[in-house]
């Protein structure tokens, strides 16, 4: 709970939850290494560099919701080139009605801004140079 709403890198990056079989394998490997007199490592050190493929479904869903919420806020901050909606205004249709969804260009620009700010490439957190 301490990592909520903070810089995740200070807590080891995105939530990665190993399966029980992965934990058992790590424990057995550590036992075998200890029997041979080989120095072992801690769990966070062992998990360093493990790919995002091990992220739990709940963590991925939470991260997706956080990104979507940030994009929704950023859309209203981004001016629309199609309907000329300004800061804080929703997009409008050609007949002047409020559009249900923002125009694609405005949406994509907001997504790119949020992804750069969060250090995401697509929806996967990766190092983004000069972000």
N, C-alpha and C positions, 0 to 999 in steps of 0.2 A: 504494500500500500504506500510505502514511502516514495516510490518512484512515480506515482500518479501525478500528472501535470508538471513534470520536471523534465530536465534534459536526460533522456534515456541513456545517453552514452555514459553518464556518470554512474549508472547502474548496470553497465555491461551491454547496452544496446537493446534491440527489440526482445520481447519475451520469447525465449526458446525453452520449450518444455520437452525433455527427452522421454521416450517411451520407457516402460519398465524393463524391456529387453535391452535397451541401450544402457540403462543404469546398471543392470546385472553384468553386462559385458565389461563396462568400465571397472566395476568392482572386482571382477575376476582377473582382468588384466593387471590391476593394481596388486592383487594378492600374488600373482605369478611373479611380477616384478620385484615385490618385496622379498619373496623366497630366494630370488637370484641376487638380492642385494642391490638392486637398481633403485635409484631414487624415483619416487612417484610425484604426481602433481595434484593440485587442488582441482575441484570441480570447475570453478570459473576459468582456470587456466586451460583445462582440458576442452572446454566449450569454445574457447577463443578461435575464431575463424570458421566455425561451423556455419554452413549456409542457411539461408532463410527457409529452406525446405523443411526445417525442423520446427518452425514456428507453429504454435497451437492454433486451432481454428478460432478459438475465442479471442486470442490476441490479434489475429489477422482481421477478424470482424470488428474489434474495437478500434484498431488502427484505421480501417476503412471508414468507420463512422466519424472518427476525428478528422480525417482528411476531407470527407464530404461536407462536414459542417464548416470547415475552414474555407472550402471552395465556395459554399453558398454565401458566406460573408464577403469573400473577395469578389464575387460576381457583382455585387451591388457597389463595390468600390471602383470597379473597372468601367470606364465609359464604353458604350456600345457603338461600333462604327456603322451598324446596319440601321438602327432606328434612332440613333443619337441620344439614347437615354444617358443621363448624367449620373454623377455620384449619388448613390442612395435611391435611384429610380429603377423600377422594373422595366423590362423591355416591353415594347408595344407592337401590335400587329399593324399591317398596312392601313387598316380602318381605324386605328387609334385605340383599340381595346388593349387592356393589359394582357400580355402573353403569358401562357401557362409556364413556359420554359424560356430561359434566356436564349438569345440567338447563339448559334454554334460558335461563331468567332469569339464572342464575349466569354462564353463558357470555357473554351480552350485556352484563352489567354489567362483567365483566372486559375485554371488548373495548373498551367505552367508556372505561374507566380507562386502558388502554394507549394507545388512540388519542389521548386528551387529553394524556397524558404525552409521546407522540412528536410531537404536533402534526399528527396525521392527521385527515382527515375521510373516512370510509369507509376506503379503502386508499390514497388519493392524499394525498401530503404537501402541506398547505396551511397558511396562517397561521390558527391557531385563537385567537380573542381570549380573553384571560385564562386561557390554558392553563398 
